[in-house]
Amino acid sequence: MNISNKLTFLRIILTFFCIGFIIHNSFSSMLIAFLIFIFASLTDFLDGYFARKKELVSDLGKILDPIADKILIIGVLLAFLQLKIIVDAWMVSIIMLREFTITAVRLYNLNRGEVSEAKALGKHKTVSQVFLVIYIFVVDILSKKFPNNVFILFLYNKVSYIIMWYVVLITLFSGLYYFWSNRHKIKTF
């Protein structure tokens, strides 16, 4: 197993530590979870960097990397949902539906010997989801530190939903684009 795939597996392991700290839901546990999330997100950048730089791109990595991204993002969003921190169930459900559907199509194509790589819009979707999670962490941590700050409450209660809507829309649009650009492969289902 190459360094890129090891970093991907590390991201999956870090996800469970991150979720555990989120569920504890204190100022310090959220801060630790935030730092773990940042590090886990950096492994996504590093595994891609090493794969390209050292020519370690593999079919396993092409499939495992997006799955690790989904585990990280969905796991953290579900932890936020359980604690009623900013996200709504319907929004997380839409994100999960898109991610699981695209993953199923990718695995089906892999079974037929075709590997589907992430397109630019899919990468933008991932970046926007990571930004959303970072935003939620920062706003939640600040709201724990300064519970009555009007500006932080505005960020928590209003701006968060604008960002969440953007992420949901880009998630849906990237899913539709994926199906459209792979329609010739999907017709053979």
C-alpha positions in Angstrom: 0.0 0.0 0.0 1.4 3.4 -1.0 1.7 6.5 1.1 -1.4 8.1 -0.6 -3.6 5.2 0.3 -2.2 5.2 3.9 -3.1 8.8 4.2 -6.6 8.0 3.0 -7.0 5.3 5.6 -5.7 7.7 8.2 -8.5 10.2 7.2 -11.1 7.5 7.9 -9.6 6.7 11.3 -9.4 10.4 12.2 -13.1 10.8 11.4 -14.1 8.6 14.3 -11.9 10.5 16.8 -13.3 13.8 15.4 -16.9 12.6 15.9 -16.2 11.4 19.4 -14.9 14.8 20.4 -17.9 16.5 18.7 -20.3 14.4 20.7 -18.7 15.4 24.0 -19.9 19.0 23.0 -17.8 21.2 25.2 -15.6 24.2 24.2 -12.4 22.2 24.5 -13.7 19.0 22.9 -15.0 21.0 19.9 -11.7 22.8 19.6 -9.9 19.4 19.5 -12.5 18.0 17.0 -11.9 21.1 14.9 -8.1 20.5 14.9 -8.6 16.8 14.0 -10.9 17.8 11.2 -8.4 20.3 9.8 -5.7 17.6 9.9 -7.9 15.0 8.3 -8.8 17.5 5.6 -5.1 18.1 5.0 -4.6 14.4 4.5 -7.0 14.7 1.5 -4.7 17.3 0.0 -1.6 15.4 0.8 -2.7 12.0 -0.5 -3.6 13.7 -3.9 -0.3 15.5 -3.9 1.8 12.4 -3.3 -0.3 10.4 -5.8 0.5 12.9 -8.5 4.0 13.9 -7.5 5.3 10.4 -7.0 3.1 8.8 -9.7 1.2 6.7 -7.1 -2.2 7.1 -8.6 -4.1 3.8 -8.2 -7.6 2.5 -8.9 -7.9 1.8 -5.2 -7.0 5.4 -4.4 -9.5 6.8 -7.0 -12.3 4.9 -5.3 -11.1 5.0 -1.7 -10.3 8.8 -1.6 -13.8 10.0 -2.4 -15.3 7.4 0.0 -13.0 8.7 2.8 -14.1 12.2 2.0 -17.8 11.1 2.3 -17.1 9.3 5.6 -15.5 12.4 7.0 -18.0 15.0 5.9 -21.2 12.9 6.5 -19.9 11.6 9.9 -19.2 15.2 11.1 -22.5 16.5 9.7 -24.4 13.7 11.5 -22.6 14.5 14.7 -23.7 18.1 14.3 -27.2 17.0 13.5 -27.4 14.8 16.6 -26.4 17.8 18.8 -28.7 20.2 16.8 -25.8 22.4 15.8 -26.8 24.4 12.8 -27.6 21.7 10.3 -31.1 20.4 9.5 -32.0 16.7 8.8 -33.4 17.3 5.4 -30.2 19.1 4.3 -27.9 16.3 5.6 -30.3 13.8 3.9 -29.9 15.4 0.5 -26.1 15.5 0.9 -26.1 11.8 1.9 -28.4 10.8 -0.9 -26.2 12.4 -3.5 -23.0 10.9 -2.0 -24.3 7.4 -1.7 -25.9 7.4 -5.2 -22.7 8.6 -6.9 -20.6 6.1 -4.9 -23.0 3.3 -5.9 -22.6 4.3 -9.6 -18.8 4.5 -9.2 -18.7 1.1 -7.6 -20.9 -0.3 -10.4 -18.6 1.1 -13.0 -15.6 -0.2 -11.2 -17.1 -3.7 -11.2 -17.3 -3.3 -15.0 -13.7 -2.2 -15.2 -14.3 1.5 -15.5 -12.9 3.9 -12.9 -14.7 7.3 -12.6 -12.5 10.1 -11.3 -13.8 13.2 -9.6 -14.5 16.1 -11.9 -13.9 19.8 -11.2 -17.4 20.4 -10.0 -17.3 17.4 -7.7 -14.0 18.7 -6.3 -15.7 22.1 -5.8 -18.5 20.4 -4.0 -16.1 18.7 -1.6 -14.3 22.0 -0.9 -17.6 23.7 -0.2 -18.6 21.0 2.2 -15.2 21.2 4.0 -15.7 25.0 4.2 -19.2 24.5 5.6 -17.9 22.1 8.3 -15.1 24.5 9.2 -17.6 27.4 9.4 -19.9 25.4 11.7 -16.9 24.5 13.9 -15.7 28.1 14.2 -19.2 29.5 14.8 -20.1 26.9 17.4 -16.7 27.3 19.2 -17.2 31.1 19.3 -20.8 30.7 20.5 -19.6 28.5 23.4 -16.9 31.1 24.3 -19.1 34.2 23.8 -22.7 32.9 24.3 -24.5 36.2 24.2 -22.5 38.0 21.4 -25.1 39.4 18.9 -22.8 39.1 15.9 -21.9 35.4 16.7 -25.6 34.7 17.2 -26.3 36.3 13.8 -23.6 34.1 12.2 -25.0 31.0 14.0 -28.6 31.6 13.2 -28.7 33.3 9.8 -25.4 33.2 7.8 -25.0 29.5 8.6 -28.2 28.7 6.7 -27.2 30.7 3.6 -23.9 28.7 3.5 -25.8 25.4 4.1 -28.2 26.2 1.2 -25.2 27.0 -1.1 -23.6 23.7 -0.2 -26.8 21.7 -0.7 -27.4 23.4 -4.1 -23.8 22.8 -5.3 -24.1 19.2 -4.0 -27.3 18.6 -6.0 -25.9 20.4 -9.1 -22.7 18.4 -9.0 -24.7 15.1 -8.7 -26.9 16.0 -11.7 -23.8 17.0 -13.7 -22.2 13.7 -12.8 -25.2 11.8 -14.1 -25.4 13.9 -17.2 -21.7 13.5 -18.0 -21.8 9.8 -17.4 -25.2 9.1 -19.0 -23.7 6.8 -21.7 -22.3 4.6 -18.9 -25.5 4.7 -16.8 -27.7 3.6 -19.7 -26.2 0.1 -19.4 -27.6 -0.4 -15.9 
